[in-house]
Amino acid sequence: MGVLHLVNRSPGETQALAQCLDRAGEGDAILLMQSGVYAAMKHSALASRMEQSIRKVNIHVLAPDLAARGIAAEEVMKGIELISYEGFVNLSISHGPILSWN
């Protein structure tokens, strides 16, 4: 059971996602939520690092948070899975511990 990393701030606000990507290991999952969903966009500041990380960790983005910010699913990088709140609950059940990055 890998760690679930929750990132709720955009790469423009903090270094939280960059630090998370440095520490996330094989079998871990990252969930981008709230303002963190901006990092899932194809041309985000950390797009190349995200593409490299997708090879070793599962990266998810909370679809309702994308919609709330007017971001279409087509704008999300290939390899990042859009999930619902139910998917968030399932990730929480299947991973542990859960770390929040601010």
Sequence and secondary structure as in RCSB ss.txt:
>XXXX:A:sequence
MGVLHLVNRSPGETQALAQCLDRAGEGDAILLMQSGVYAAMKHSALASRMEQSIRKVNIHVLAPDLAARGIAAEE
VMKGIELISYEGFVNLSISHGPILSWN
>XXXX:A:secstr
   EEEE S TTT SHHHHHHHH  TT EEEE GGGGGGGBTT TTHHHHHHHTTTSEEEEEHHHHHHTT  GGG
B TT EEE HHHHHHHHHHS SEEEE 
